[in-house]
Amino acid sequence: MNFLAHIYLSGNNNDLRFGNFIADSIRGKQYQDFSPSVQKGIFLHREIDTFTDQHPIFRQQCKLFFPEHGHYARVIMDVVYDHFLALNWEQYHPDPLEDFIATFYKNTAARSEDIPIKMLPLFNSMQQQNWLLQYASINGLENILRQMTKRTSFPAQFDRAIPIIAKKKEEMLPLFNEFFKELCLFSKNHSLLGE
């Protein structure tokens, strides 16, 4: 899963959200530099990634992008799933997507001194360009995939996945919803969420 899903799956706990958000930039024992509740978010992020990567629906849908993108198909699927979550937002959250995102940006910016230094430019770009809201449209998704291509050190051309997404979206969406409901249950019931 990508940023929007990880943030959503943290529930209403700001420390859990923050840890889940920064988790990819935390290496080795760096997690020990954070409070126990932020550590829970870091570990939850890793559990979500493991659950997702092993799920048969996710693995099957990755195959759509494998001929063009090889093992980077999983990276594309993570972003596509954020797109699907944004499209179906009202099924999963009572607040409008714009409000949810604005609250996340505000709360995260308030603790910017705790964001790992390598991740700070990414968060600043995310906020300035409102990446999380861009997930809600196919044009926004294409823009995000282009930005990802620019940030890679290899010839990725992630945006070439857009025609496949546009063609297959209607058959992919029901399977995403089936998968995501399982992932929501996993996240809620996972012991790392215990208070």
Buried (B, 14 or more C-beta within 10 A) or exposed (E): BBBBBBBBBBBEBBBBBBBBBBBBBBEEEEBEEBEEBBBBBBBBBBBBBEBBBEBEBBBEBBEBBEEBBEEBBBBBBBBBBBBBBBBBBEEBEEEEBEEBBBBBBEBBEEEEEEBBEEBBEBBEEBBEBBBBBBBBEEEBBBBBBBBBBEEEEEEBBBBBBBEBBEEBBEEBBEBBBEBBEEBBEBBEEBEBBEE
